[in-house]
Amino acid sequence: MNEKIKIIIKNTKKIKNYIFAILLALPLFTVFSNSNSLVYPAHTAKMFYFYLVSVIIFTIFALYSIFKKEPIKINITKIDIALLSYYFYSFIRILFTPNTKIYNDDFIIFTFLIILYFLWKNVFSKNSKNENNCHNFNSINNDNRNGFSL
C-alpha cells in the first residue's frame, strides 16, 4: 500500500512541474494575441493578454508559496543587482519627470517582467538542484581521465 502512495505522490509532483512549466510558458505566447475590435489591435491585445497571464501566474505562485511548508530562498547575483538597480533608476526617473504618470504602461510591463524573471529563476534553480541531486557524482569523482574532478 505504501508503494502505491509513493507512486501517486511522485506522479503528482510530476504533474505539478508540468503545470508550472505551462504557466511559465504562457507569457511567451503574447506575440500571437490579436484583436480587431480594439483601438490599436495588435499592441492593446498583447498588453491585455500579458497583464492577464502575469496576474494569473503571480496569483498561483503566491497561493502555492503560502500553502507550501518550505521557506522561500532567493539567490541574488550581480546580474540581479544590475537589473534591480536599473529598475529603481527607472522608478526614480518616473517619479521626478514632469507630466509622466506613475502608472505608465511600459513601467508596469517592466515591473511584471522583473517579477516573472525572479519567478523563472526560482523555478529553474529548484529544478536544476533537484536534477543535480539525482545524479551520483561518486563515479565521476573516481574517473580522473580528464585531469579534473567534481
C-alpha positions as CSV (number, residue, x, y, z in Angstrom):
1,M,0.0,0.0,0.0
2,N,2.8,2.4,0.8
3,E,4.4,1.9,-2.6
4,K,1.1,2.9,-4.3
5,I,1.0,6.1,-2.3
6,K,4.7,6.9,-3.1
7,I,4.0,6.4,-6.8
8,I,0.9,8.6,-6.6
9,I,2.9,11.3,-4.8
10,K,5.7,11.1,-7.3
11,N,3.2,11.4,-10.2
12,T,1.5,14.4,-8.6
13,K,4.9,16.1,-8.3
14,K,5.5,15.5,-12.0
15,I,2.0,16.9,-12.8
16,K,2.8,20.0,-10.6
17,N,6.0,20.5,-12.5
18,Y,4.2,20.3,-15.9
19,I,1.6,22.7,-14.7
20,F,4.2,25.2,-13.6
21,A,6.1,24.8,-16.8
22,I,2.9,25.5,-18.8
23,L,2.1,28.5,-16.7
24,L,5.6,30.0,-17.1
25,A,5.5,29.5,-20.8
26,L,2.2,31.4,-21.2
27,P,3.8,34.9,-21.4
28,L,5.8,33.6,-24.4
29,F,2.6,33.4,-26.4
30,T,1.9,37.1,-26.1
31,V,3.2,37.6,-29.6
32,F,0.2,35.6,-31.0
33,S,-2.6,37.6,-29.3
34,N,-4.5,39.9,-31.6
35,S,-8.0,41.5,-31.7
36,N,-9.7,43.6,-34.4
37,S,-12.2,45.2,-32.0
38,L,-9.7,47.3,-30.1
39,V,-8.3,50.8,-31.0
40,Y,-4.7,49.6,-31.6
41,P,-5.5,45.9,-32.2
42,A,-2.0,44.4,-32.0
43,H,-0.5,46.4,-29.2
44,T,-3.5,46.6,-26.9
45,A,-4.5,42.9,-27.2
46,K,-0.9,41.9,-26.4
47,M,-0.8,44.2,-23.5
48,F,-4.1,42.9,-22.0
49,Y,-3.0,39.3,-22.6
50,F,0.3,39.9,-20.9
51,Y,-1.4,41.6,-17.9
52,L,-3.9,38.8,-17.6
53,V,-1.3,36.0,-17.8
54,S,1.0,37.7,-15.4
55,V,-1.6,38.3,-12.8
56,I,-2.7,34.6,-13.1
57,I,0.9,33.4,-12.7
58,F,1.5,35.8,-9.7
59,T,-1.7,34.6,-8.0
60,I,-1.0,30.9,-8.5
61,F,2.6,31.2,-7.3
62,A,1.6,33.4,-4.3
63,L,-1.1,30.8,-3.3
64,Y,1.4,28.0,-3.8
65,S,4.1,29.7,-1.7
66,I,1.6,30.4,1.1
67,F,0.5,26.7,1.3
68,K,3.8,25.0,0.9
69,K,5.9,24.5,4.0
70,E,9.3,25.4,2.7
71,P,10.8,28.8,3.2
72,I,11.4,31.0,0.1
73,K,15.1,31.2,-0.8
74,I,16.3,33.9,-3.0
75,N,19.8,33.9,-4.5
76,I,20.9,37.3,-5.8
77,T,23.7,37.5,-8.3
78,K,25.5,40.5,-9.9
79,I,23.1,40.4,-12.8
80,D,20.1,40.6,-10.5
81,I,21.6,43.6,-8.7
82,A,22.2,45.3,-12.0
83,L,18.7,44.6,-13.1
84,L,17.2,45.9,-9.9
85,S,19.4,49.0,-9.9
86,Y,18.2,49.8,-13.4
87,Y,14.6,49.2,-12.2
88,F,15.0,51.6,-9.3
89,Y,16.6,54.1,-11.6
90,S,13.6,53.9,-13.9
91,F,11.3,54.3,-10.9
92,I,13.1,57.4,-9.6
93,R,13.1,58.8,-13.1
94,I,9.4,58.3,-13.5
95,L,8.8,60.0,-10.1
96,F,10.7,63.1,-10.9
97,T,9.9,63.5,-14.6
98,P,7.1,66.1,-15.1
99,N,4.0,65.0,-16.9
100,T,4.8,61.3,-16.6
101,K,2.3,59.1,-14.8
102,I,3.4,56.5,-12.3
103,Y,1.0,54.0,-13.9
104,N,2.9,54.2,-17.2
105,D,2.1,51.1,-19.3
106,D,5.8,50.5,-20.1
107,F,6.8,50.7,-16.5
108,I,4.0,48.3,-15.5
109,I,5.2,45.8,-18.1
110,F,8.8,46.2,-16.9
111,T,7.6,45.5,-13.3
112,F,5.8,42.4,-14.4
113,L,8.8,41.2,-16.4
114,I,11.1,41.7,-13.4
115,I,8.8,39.7,-11.2
116,L,8.5,37.0,-13.9
117,Y,12.3,36.9,-14.2
118,F,12.6,36.1,-10.5
119,L,9.9,33.5,-10.6
120,W,11.5,31.8,-13.6
121,K,14.9,32.0,-11.9
122,N,13.4,30.5,-8.7
123,V,11.7,27.6,-10.5
124,F,14.6,26.8,-12.8
125,S,17.1,26.9,-9.9
126,K,14.9,24.4,-7.9
127,N,14.7,22.1,-10.9
128,S,18.4,22.2,-11.6
129,K,19.1,21.4,-7.9
130,N,16.7,18.5,-8.0
131,E,18.3,17.1,-11.2
132,N,21.8,17.5,-9.7
133,N,20.8,15.7,-6.5
134,C,19.5,12.7,-8.5
135,H,22.9,12.0,-10.2
136,N,25.6,10.0,-8.5
137,F,28.8,12.0,-8.6
138,N,30.9,9.4,-6.9
139,S,31.5,7.6,-10.2
140,I,32.6,10.9,-11.8
141,N,35.0,11.7,-8.9
142,N,36.7,8.3,-9.3
143,D,37.1,8.7,-13.0
144,N,40.0,11.1,-13.4
145,R,40.7,10.6,-17.1
146,N,40.4,14.3,-18.0
147,G,42.6,15.6,-15.2
148,F,39.9,17.2,-13.1
149,S,37.3,16.0,-10.7
150,L,34.0,17.4,-9.5
